[in-house]
C-alpha cells in the first residue's frame, strides 16, 4: 500500500496536468507552465491532487495484488527447484 501511496503522491500532479493539457479547448493557454500557473492562481496547490482517492484505490489495490501474486510465484519456483535438486520433476 505504501508503494501505491508514494506512486500516487508523485504521479497525480503530472496526471492532472496532462489531463488539463489534453482537454484544453481552442483559445485556452496550453503551455505546461501556463496551465500550472493558472491552476495555482485559480485553484491552489490541492488542484494537482484532484482524483487522488480514486487513483490511490486503483494503484494501491494493484500493488497489493501484484506483490501477493509475485510471492506466490516465487514459492512455486522455489518448490520446483527444490524438487529438481532432489532428482524428481
C-alpha positions in Angstrom: 0.0 0.0 0.0 2.9 2.4 0.8 4.3 1.9 -2.7 0.9 2.8 -4.2 0.6 5.9 -2.0 4.0 7.2 -2.9 3.3 6.5 -6.6 0.1 8.5 -6.5 1.7 11.3 -4.5 4.3 11.8 -7.2 2.2 10.8 -10.2 -1.0 12.6 -9.5 0.2 16.2 -10.2 1.6 15.1 -13.5 -1.5 13.2 -14.4 -3.8 16.2 -13.6 -1.6 18.5 -15.7 -1.6 16.0 -18.6 -5.4 15.8 -18.4 -5.8 19.6 -18.3 -3.5 19.9 -21.4 -5.3 17.2 -23.3 -8.8 18.7 -22.5 -7.9 22.3 -23.4 -10.4 24.0 -25.6 -9.3 26.2 -28.5 -8.3 29.6 -27.3 -7.1 28.3 -23.9 -3.4 28.6 -22.9 -1.9 25.2 -23.5 1.7 25.5 -22.4 2.6 23.4 -19.3 3.9 26.3 -17.3 0.9 28.4 -18.2 -1.5 25.7 -17.1 0.4 25.2 -13.8 0.3 28.9 -13.2 -3.4 29.1 -13.9 -4.1 26.2 -11.6 -2.1 27.6 -8.8 -3.6 31.1 -9.2 -7.3 29.9 -9.5 -7.5 26.7 -7.6 -4.5 26.4 -5.3 -1.9 23.6 -4.9 -4.5 21.0 -4.0 -5.8 21.2 -7.6 -2.9 18.9 -8.5 -4.4 16.2 -6.4 -7.9 16.0 -7.8 -8.9 12.4 -8.0 -6.3 11.3 -5.5 -8.5 8.9 -3.6 -9.8 7.0 -6.7 -6.2 6.9 -8.1 -4.9 5.6 -4.8 -7.6 2.9 -4.6 -6.7 1.8 -8.1 -2.9 1.8 -7.8 -2.8 0.6 -4.2 -5.0 -2.4 -4.8 -3.0 -3.2 -7.9 0.3 -3.1 -5.9 -1.2 -5.4 -3.2 -2.4 -7.9 -5.8 0.9 -7.8 -7.7 3.1 -8.4 -4.7 0.8 -11.3 -3.4 0.9 -13.0 -6.8 4.7 -12.4 -7.1 5.3 -14.0 -3.7 3.1 -17.0 -4.7 5.1 -17.4 -8.0 8.4 -17.3 -6.1 7.2 -20.0 -3.7 6.2 -22.2 -6.7 9.6 -21.7 -8.4 11.4 -22.4 -5.1 9.4 -25.7 -4.7 10.1 -26.6 -8.3 13.9 -26.0 -8.0 14.0 -28.0 -4.7 12.2 -30.9 -6.4 14.6 -30.9 -9.3 17.6 -30.8 -6.9 16.3 -34.0 -5.2 16.1 -35.7 -8.6 12.4 -35.6 -9.2 10.4 -33.5 -11.5 
